[in-house]
């Protein structure tokens, strides 16, 4: 029973998240059916469609029944239909997700090794110019609005030098070179933020580990400082990184929404923003909900892997 | 020694903080220009002595617009953090002090809110309530509550087991008094570490949301809405977006740095190293 407790907690978290999304629609001033219907200008069948929506979501029945209908829809993975194109929201999410996922994965692949290297070496050269400049740059990278960096990169590499395409997307299997040249700038833009955060994290962890006795002993034994840093210290200070990377996925998705807008990538961010501008509420709600659920599941996974790698945390 | 080393950044940061405050309250003291003044002879003018950051597409002084934008920026930052503290601090005190079921429930709710990516949650709320300063402050406050809650809860757990709290309990001091008079003042230190960090997040989220059209809407001026407007002038007038983005980055970086400084001051172990 005790072993199951964390999973019960996550179930409750999922439930609260789902409920917050439900409440956010009902708290809106005005008729939720109108919000779900979206723009209706020039349509003859507005009244009929409103009645349909009321019937479908039980909007003319008590709130408890509305909630029941909503929950059973979620459990059966029915996120409703776009009020513009009549396409299923789950289908729209499935089409857009690979672009966003690959953007995030590629930026992680780029950012993680760089920040590990920078964080470890900076902590070893504590309070020297190298350490100070790494930490200052990391903080700056964290504090820069990503879309601004993105636009500066586009202007330099695409417009001034003409090296890379400024925006657009080509599928990996259609044209791998085109894919990477289109993904290069967005990935660098998103990775920059991640490098900032992770470097700062690795630095703090490493600085703490370096103070421990076993490191002093290894040094006294004459083991080279390179080996101490990359073998002994790294093992201890990098395991908590799994948790942080899991947490950062949420921030990265938020960043990806904006970066996709800058580079015209057809990912989840694009889907979401077009839906907001087109007042396509079902798509907004369904997309936010599915992304948040995935983020929660990834965090569970991160915690699980962390426990697997770090037996101390079991106690 | 430590005080000497720490003095320089503190002087720089307090000067910048003072400047920010003046630009928010009395912007007219810092610039002779008005942020809505149109000057057709100065469209996208290059930086010069009279216009240090150049002019925008309407001939308005960019520096003046940045200075006048500070007010809204500061309102968003301070407003969201203050609102989050009003809810986060009492909840954290209660959860940390009493523990048990109420602690479990509050923590689970906090963790649920934390698992929403802030930008996505903002998109959801803006989609139903529309974009405005108030929506922005509300969304940020909602996202910050669990962060403040967790900090205060953790601190309260540590402090409430200390001797002086125990003796206050034994003397029959009212629980409310223990929470707010005996425990809360001792959580101020760590709170001073997290507040600048949250304000930095607020600056960046405001910039991002305004940039995608879901935050502050032009003609209202904030740094985010200026970044949105300057989007089209990266080639024709690069100083314009550079100045706005540079100021935003600088503000966020200074906030993060001052959080770090406060952390070093609060945590004596870190200071020794």
Interface residues (C-beta under 8 A of the other chain):
Chain A: X9 X12 X13 X16 X17 X20 X21 X24 X25 X27 X28 X29 X35 X126 X139 X140 X142 X143 X144 X145 X146 X147 X148 X151 X152 X154 X155 X159 X207 X211 X250 X251 X253 X254 X255 X257 X258 X261 X272 X273 X275 X276 X277 X279 X281 X284 X285 X288 X291 X292 X295 X296 X299
Chain B: X108 X109 X111 X112 X113 X115 X116 X117 X118 X119 X120 X121 X123 X124 X125 X126 X127 X128 X129 X200 X204 X207 X208 X211 X212 X213 X214 X227 X231 X234 X235 X238 X241 X242 X245 X248 X249 X252 X253 X255 X256 X257 X260 X273
